Amino acid sequence: MPSPQNIDVHNMFVCDMMNEGSRSWNMNLIRGIFPPCIMDSIKQIHVLDVITHDTIIWKEGKCGVYTVKTGYKLCIYGEDYECR
């Protein structure tokens, strides 16, 4: 069964659905992509005024960087593992 959405939406980011420069939702674009119930939910999401770049942080490591050692220990000890 084909997707009800245009094929171009599969490579979109959240920032692609915002009006450039105004930090607000591009409701014309969102209206064309999502059904009304989802569109209404998106409208209710507050867009932050501060623009920051995303950062990937490995919370299980002391310095926030993934290592094989911390990944291995997390696999072995599970939720009981505490990074020291």
Secondary structure, 3 states (H helix, E strand, C coil): CCCCCCHHHHHCCHHHHEECCCCEECHHHHHHHCCHHHHHHHHCCCCCCCCCCCCCCCCCCCCCCCCHHHHHHHHHHHHHCCCC
